[in-house]
């Protein structure tokens, strides 16, 4: 069986002009101060003295302008173990020196059921995050590994990314990781790049602007409408048209801050 998905602007609106506005917010305010704003990936601060420097290449600059980095909110230092019955478990290797309490880490980070692992013997872990991205015009978001940041000690696996339209399917993100070498620990420091969000628009030449927005009652109602659909159906992409028909015309309302961090 072969499945393909195509997404169009079913509102029949004309292509916009100027920057494409992407909004972000945290769907949980408790402890929200630990979550940094997404940052645009840039290399313009690097070597620009030579005319042929990659930092001045239009293709490089254009690609980087569409990626925004999400940082790790707290220190993670975990190992993979099995208990006496063979049940897979996570172990906090930081012990008493851990900056995050064990019970709080357990609320955010967990192993998926072994029967749901994509590859036998390769554990999948998930870190729940409160980041939500949304737009008022067709935009596809892709969650990918932070491939433009060098890591002296590479993680022992790969990020489980994804791609979806944030104008009709805004949802809280999670960092999913396939642990290909479970005998090696996972160690990520607070502030390290966790993943990138890349944004694609109908008009590739239009730039992307990411701004913090308010969680308005209309936006909350729409989030509630689509929340948890994955628990009831296997192909949530089939629900996009139905969701858009019930979507308010405008969901983005920029939030006022002392300093623009986008």
TORKOL-4160 file (C-alpha; in steps of 0.2 Angstrom, whole numbers, padded with zeros to 4 digits, m for minus):
262
<pt num="1" X="0000" Y="0000" Z="0000"/>
<pt num="2" X="0006" Y="0017" Z="m0005"/>
<pt num="3" X="0001" Y="0033" Z="0005"/>
<pt num="4" X="0004" Y="0051" Z="m0001"/>
<pt num="5" X="m0002" Y="0067" Z="0006"/>
<pt num="6" X="m0004" Y="0084" Z="m0003"/>
<pt num="7" X="m0009" Y="0100" Z="0006"/>
<pt num="8" X="m0016" Y="0115" Z="m0002"/>
<pt num="9" X="m0022" Y="0132" Z="0003"/>
<pt num="10" X="m0041" Y="0127" Z="0003"/>
<pt num="11" X="m0046" Y="0145" Z="0008"/>
<pt num="12" X="m0042" Y="0150" Z="m0010"/>
<pt num="13" X="m0033" Y="0166" Z="m0004"/>
<pt num="14" X="m0020" Y="0175" Z="m0014"/>
<pt num="15" X="m0002" Y="0172" Z="m0011"/>
<pt num="16" X="0004" Y="0185" Z="0002"/>
<pt num="17" X="0018" Y="0197" Z="0001"/>
<pt num="18" X="0032" Y="0201" Z="0014"/>
<pt num="19" X="0038" Y="0190" Z="0028"/>
<pt num="20" X="0028" Y="0175" Z="0032"/>
<pt num="21" X="0023" Y="0177" Z="0051"/>
<pt num="22" X="0026" Y="0161" Z="0061"/>
<pt num="23" X="0020" Y="0162" Z="0079"/>
<pt num="24" X="0026" Y="0152" Z="0094"/>
<pt num="25" X="0020" Y="0150" Z="0112"/>
<pt num="26" X="0021" Y="0139" Z="0127"/>
<pt num="27" X="0006" Y="0129" Z="0131"/>
<pt num="28" X="0011" Y="0127" Z="0149"/>
<pt num="29" X="0016" Y="0143" Z="0159"/>
<pt num="30" X="0022" Y="0134" Z="0175"/>
<pt num="31" X="0041" Y="0135" Z="0175"/>
<pt num="32" X="0041" Y="0142" Z="0157"/>
<pt num="33" X="0055" Y="0154" Z="0161"/>
<pt num="34" X="0067" Y="0139" Z="0158"/>
<pt num="35" X="0062" Y="0138" Z="0140"/>
<pt num="36" X="0072" Y="0150" Z="0129"/>
<pt num="37" X="0064" Y="0158" Z="0114"/>
<pt num="38" X="0068" Y="0149" Z="0097"/>
<pt num="39" X="0083" Y="0157" Z="0089"/>
<pt num="40" X="0087" Y="0159" Z="0071"/>
<pt num="41" X="0102" Y="0149" Z="0065"/>
<pt num="42" X="0115" Y="0161" Z="0059"/>
<pt num="43" X="0133" Y="0161" Z="0053"/>
<pt num="44" X="0134" Y="0179" Z="0048"/>
<pt num="45" X="0144" Y="0183" Z="0064"/>
<pt num="46" X="0158" Y="0171" Z="0058"/>
<pt num="47" X="0171" Y="0175" Z="0045"/>
<pt num="48" X="0165" Y="0188" Z="0033"/>
<pt num="49" X="0182" Y="0196" Z="0029"/>
<pt num="50" X="0184" Y="0187" Z="0013"/>
<pt num="51" X="0172" Y="0189" Z="m0002"/>
<pt num="52" X="0171" Y="0171" Z="m0005"/>
<pt num="53" X="0168" Y="0166" Z="0013"/>
<pt num="54" X="0153" Y="0154" Z="0016"/>
<pt num="55" X="0146" Y="0166" Z="0028"/>
<pt num="56" X="0143" Y="0178" Z="0014"/>
<pt num="57" X="0136" Y="0165" Z="0002"/>
<pt num="58" X="0117" Y="0169" Z="m0002"/>
<pt num="59" X="0112" Y="0151" Z="m0003"/>
<pt num="60" X="0119" Y="0148" Z="0014"/>
<pt num="61" X="0111" Y="0163" Z="0021"/>
<pt num="62" X="0094" Y="0159" Z="0013"/>
<pt num="63" X="0095" Y="0141" Z="0020"/>
<pt num="64" X="0100" Y="0147" Z="0038"/>
<pt num="65" X="0086" Y="0160" Z="0038"/>
<pt num="66" X="0073" Y="0146" Z="0038"/>
<pt num="67" X="0079" Y="0136" Z="0052"/>
<pt num="68" X="0076" Y="0141" Z="0071"/>
<pt num="69" X="0085" Y="0132" Z="0085"/>
<pt num="70" X="0076" Y="0126" Z="0101"/>
<pt num="71" X="0088" Y="0124" Z="0115"/>
<pt num="72" X="0088" Y="0110" Z="0129"/>
<pt num="73" X="0079" Y="0118" Z="0144"/>
<pt num="74" X="0089" Y="0108" Z="0157"/>
<pt num="75" X="0103" Y="0096" Z="0160"/>
<pt num="76" X="0100" Y="0078" Z="0154"/>
<pt num="77" X="0112" Y="0064" Z="0159"/>
<pt num="78" X="0104" Y="0047" Z="0157"/>
<pt num="79" X="0108" Y="0029" Z="0154"/>
<pt num="80" X="0098" Y="0014" Z="0148"/>
<pt num="81" X="0095" Y="m0001" Z="0159"/>
<pt num="82" X="0083" Y="m0016" Z="0161"/>
<pt num="83" X="0076" Y="m0022" Z="0178"/>
<pt num="84" X="0076" Y="m0039" Z="0185"/>
<pt num="85" X="0061" Y="m0043" Z="0174"/>
<pt num="86" X="0069" Y="m0036" Z="0158"/>
<pt num="87" X="0059" Y="m0021" Z="0158"/>
<pt num="88" X="0068" Y="m0006" Z="0150"/>
<pt num="89" X="0071" Y="0009" Z="0161"/>
<pt num="90" X="0080" Y="0026" Z="0161"/>
<pt num="91" X="0093" Y="0029" Z="0174"/>
<pt num="92" X="0098" Y="0047" Z="0180"/>
<pt num="93" X="0117" Y="0046" Z="0179"/>
<pt num="94" X="0119" Y="0063" Z="0187"/>
<pt num="95" X="0112" Y="0056" Z="0203"/>
<pt num="96" X="0112" Y="0068" Z="0218"/>
<pt num="97" X="0122" Y="0081" Z="0207"/>
<pt num="98" X="0107" Y="0082" Z="0195"/>
<pt num="99" X="0101" Y="0100" Z="0193"/>
<pt num="100" X="0083" Y="0093" Z="0190"/>
<pt num="101" X="0074" Y="0083" Z="0203"/>
<pt num="102" X="0071" Y="0064" Z="0198"/>
<pt num="103" X="0052" Y="0065" Z="0199"/>
<pt num="104" X="0052" Y="0081" Z="0188"/>
<pt num="105" X="0063" Y="0073" Z="0175"/>
<pt num="106" X="0052" Y="0058" Z="0175"/>
<pt num="107" X="0037" Y="0069" Z="0171"/>
<pt num="108" X="0046" Y="0076" Z="0155"/>
<pt num="109" X="0057" Y="0062" Z="0149"/>
<pt num="110" X="0051" Y="0044" Z="0146"/>
<pt num="111" X="0054" Y="0028" Z="0136"/>
<pt num="112" X="0040" Y="0023" Z="0124"/>
<pt num="113" X="0033" Y="0006" Z="0125"/>
<pt num="114" X="0045" Y="m0007" Z="0118"/>
<pt num="115" X="0032" Y="m0014" Z="0106"/>
<pt num="116" X="0031" Y="0004" Z="0098"/>
<pt num="117" X="0050" Y="0005" Z="0095"/>
<pt num="118" X="0053" Y="0007" Z="0076"/>
<pt num="119" X="0068" Y="m0005" Z="0076"/>
<pt num="120" X="0070" Y="m0020" Z="0088"/>
<pt num="121" X="0083" Y="m0017" Z="0101"/>
<pt num="122" X="0083" Y="0002" Z="0098"/>
<pt num="123" X="0074" Y="0011" Z="0112"/>
<pt num="124" X="0064" Y="0027" Z="0108"/>
<pt num="125" X="0064" Y="0041" Z="0121"/>
<pt num="126" X="0053" Y="0056" Z="0121"/>
<pt num="127" X="0055" Y="0073" Z="0130"/>
<pt num="128" X="0039" Y="0082" Z="0131"/>
<pt num="129" X="0040" Y="0101" Z="0127"/>
<pt num="130" X="0028" Y="0115" Z="0128"/>
<pt num="131" X="0033" Y="0124" Z="0112"/>
<pt num="132" X="0019" Y="0126" Z="0099"/>
<pt num="133" X="0021" Y="0134" Z="0082"/>
<pt num="134" X="0007" Y="0141" Z="0072"/>
<pt num="135" X="0003" Y="0152" Z="0057"/>
<pt num="136" X="m0011" Y="0160" Z="0048"/>
<pt num="137" X="m0006" Y="0155" Z="0031"/>
<pt num="138" X="0000" Y="0138" Z="0024"/>
<pt num="139" X="0017" Y="0134" Z="0032"/>
<pt num="140" X="0025" Y="0117" Z="0034"/>
<pt num="141" X="0036" Y="0114" Z="0049"/>
<pt num="142" X="0050" Y="0101" Z="0049"/>
<pt num="143" X="0058" Y="0096" Z="0065"/>
<pt num="144" X="0076" Y="0090" Z="0062"/>
<pt num="145" X="0093" Y="0087" Z="0070"/>
<pt num="146" X="0104" Y="0103" Z="0074"/>
<pt num="147" X="0115" Y="0098" Z="0060"/>
<pt num="148" X="0124" Y="0115" Z="0058"/>
<pt num="149" X="0130" Y="0114" Z="0076"/>
<pt num="150" X="0146" Y="0104" Z="0080"/>
<pt num="151" X="0145" Y="0092" Z="0094"/>
<pt num="152" X="0162" Y="0086" Z="0101"/>
<pt num="153" X="0153" Y="0071" Z="0109"/>
<pt num="154" X="0139" Y="0065" Z="0097"/>
<pt num="155" X="0124" Y="0058" Z="0104"/>
<pt num="156" X="0122" Y="0039" Z="0103"/>
<pt num="157" X="0108" Y="0039" Z="0091"/>
<pt num="158" X="0097" Y="0049" Z="0080"/>
<pt num="159" X="0082" Y="0062" Z="0082"/>
<pt num="160" X="0065" Y="0056" Z="0077"/>
<pt num="161" X="0059" Y="0071" Z="0067"/>
<pt num="162" X="0043" Y="0075" Z="0058"/>
<pt num="163" X="0035" Y="0087" Z="0046"/>
<pt num="164" X="0017" Y="0094" Z="0047"/>
<pt num="165" X="0007" Y="0110" Z="0043"/>
<pt num="166" X="0007" Y="0122" Z="0057"/>
<pt num="167" X="m0008" Y="0133" Z="0051"/>
<pt num="168" X="m0020" Y="0118" Z="0053"/>
<pt num="169" X="m0011" Y="0107" Z="0065"/>
<pt num="170" X="m0002" Y="0117" Z="0079"/>
<pt num="171" X="0003" Y="0105" Z="0093"/>
<pt num="172" X="0015" Y="0104" Z="0107"/>
<pt num="173" X="0032" Y="0097" Z="0101"/>
<pt num="174" X="0042" Y="0083" Z="0109"/>
<pt num="175" X="0060" Y="0078" Z="0106"/>
<pt num="176" X="0060" Y="0060" Z="0101"/>
<pt num="177" X="0076" Y="0050" Z="0100"/>
<pt num="178" X="0081" Y="0033" Z="0094"/>
<pt num="179" X="0095" Y="0026" Z="0105"/>
<pt num="180" X="0105" Y="0016" Z="0093"/>
<pt num="181" X="0119" Y="0013" Z="0106"/>
<pt num="182" X="0110" Y="0011" Z="0122"/>
<pt num="183" X="0126" Y="0005" Z="0131"/>
<pt num="184" X="0132" Y="0023" Z="0129"/>
<pt num="185" X="0124" Y="0038" Z="0140"/>
<pt num="186" X="0114" Y="0052" Z="0133"/>
<pt num="187" X="0122" Y="0069" Z="0140"/>
<pt num="188" X="0115" Y="0086" Z="0135"/>
<pt num="189" X="0118" Y="0102" Z="0144"/>
<pt num="190" X="0105" Y="0116" Z="0147"/>
<pt num="191" X="0107" Y="0128" Z="0132"/>
<pt num="192" X="0114" Y="0115" Z="0120"/>
<pt num="193" X="0105" Y="0114" Z="0103"/>
<pt num="194" X="0091" Y="0101" Z="0105"/>
<pt num="195" X="0084" Y="0102" Z="0087"/>
<pt num="196" X="0080" Y="0114" Z="0073"/>
<pt num="197" X="0063" Y="0119" Z="0066"/>
<pt num="198" X="0063" Y="0123" Z="0047"/>
<pt num="199" X="0049" Y="0132" Z="0039"/>
<pt num="200" X="0043" Y="0130" Z="0021"/>
<pt num="201" X="0030" Y="0142" Z="0013"/>
<pt num="202" X="0020" Y="0142" Z="m0004"/>
<pt num="203" X="0032" Y="0156" Z="m0010"/>
<pt num="204" X="0050" Y="0150" Z="m0007"/>
<pt num="205" X="0057" Y="0168" Z="m0009"/>
<pt num="206" X="0047" Y="0175" Z="0006"/>
<pt num="207" X="0057" Y="0177" Z="0022"/>
<pt num="208" X="0051" Y="0169" Z="0039"/>
<pt num="209" X="0048" Y="0179" Z="0054"/>
<pt num="210" X="0045" Y="0170" Z="0071"/>
<pt num="211" X="0037" Y="0180" Z="0085"/>
<pt num="212" X="0030" Y="0175" Z="0102"/>
<pt num="213" X="0011" Y="0176" Z="0102"/>
<pt num="214" X="m0003" Y="0176" Z="0115"/>
<pt num="215" X="m0013" Y="0160" Z="0119"/>
<pt num="216" X="m0029" Y="0168" Z="0116"/>
<pt num="217" X="m0046" Y="0159" Z="0120"/>
<pt num="218" X="m0049" Y="0156" Z="0101"/>
<pt num="219" X="m0032" Y="0148" Z="0099"/>
<pt num="220" X="m0034" Y="0137" Z="0115"/>
<pt num="221" X="m0051" Y="0131" Z="0108"/>
<pt num="222" X="m0043" Y="0126" Z="0092"/>
<pt num="223" X="m0029" Y="0117" Z="0101"/>
<pt num="224" X="m0042" Y="0108" Z="0111"/>
<pt num="225" X="m0051" Y="0103" Z="0095"/>
<pt num="226" X="m0037" Y="0094" Z="0087"/>
<pt num="227" X="m0028" Y="0088" Z="0104"/>
<pt num="228" X="m0027" Y="0070" Z="0106"/>
<pt num="229" X="m0033" Y="0065" Z="0089"/>
<pt num="230" X="m0018" Y="0053" Z="0087"/>
<pt num="231" X="m0025" Y="0042" Z="0101"/>
<pt num="232" X="m0041" Y="0039" Z="0090"/>
<pt num="233" X="m0035" Y="0038" Z="0072"/>
<pt num="234" X="m0019" Y="0032" Z="0064"/>
<pt num="235" X="m0018" Y="0044" Z="0049"/>
<pt num="236" X="m0021" Y="0062" Z="0057"/>
<pt num="237" X="m0016" Y="0070" Z="0040"/>
<pt num="238" X="m0033" Y="0064" Z="0034"/>
<pt num="239" X="m0041" Y="0076" Z="0047"/>
<pt num="240" X="m0032" Y="0092" Z="0040"/>
<pt num="241" X="m0046" Y="0098" Z="0029"/>
<pt num="242" X="m0059" Y="0095" Z="0043"/>
<pt num="243" X="m0049" Y="0105" Z="0055"/>
<pt num="244" X="m0046" Y="0119" Z="0043"/>
<pt num="245" X="m0065" Y="0121" Z="0040"/>
<pt num="246" X="m0067" Y="0124" Z="0059"/>
<pt num="247" X="m0052" Y="0135" Z="0061"/>
<pt num="248" X="m0054" Y="0154" Z="0065"/>
<pt num="249" X="m0048" Y="0165" Z="0052"/>
<pt num="250" X="m0034" Y="0173" Z="0063"/>
<pt num="251" X="m0025" Y="0164" Z="0077"/>
<pt num="252" X="m0009" Y="0175" Z="0078"/>
<pt num="253" X="m0009" Y="0189" Z="0091"/>
<pt num="254" X="0009" Y="0195" Z="0094"/>
<pt num="255" X="0013" Y="0197" Z="0113"/>
<pt num="256" X="0021" Y="0213" Z="0119"/>
<pt num="257" X="0039" Y="0210" Z="0126"/>
<pt num="258" X="0052" Y="0222" Z="0132"/>
<pt num="259" X="0064" Y="0215" Z="0119"/>
<pt num="260" X="0061" Y="0206" Z="0102"/>
<pt num="261" X="0069" Y="0190" Z="0104"/>
<pt num="262" X="0064" Y="0182" Z="0087"/>
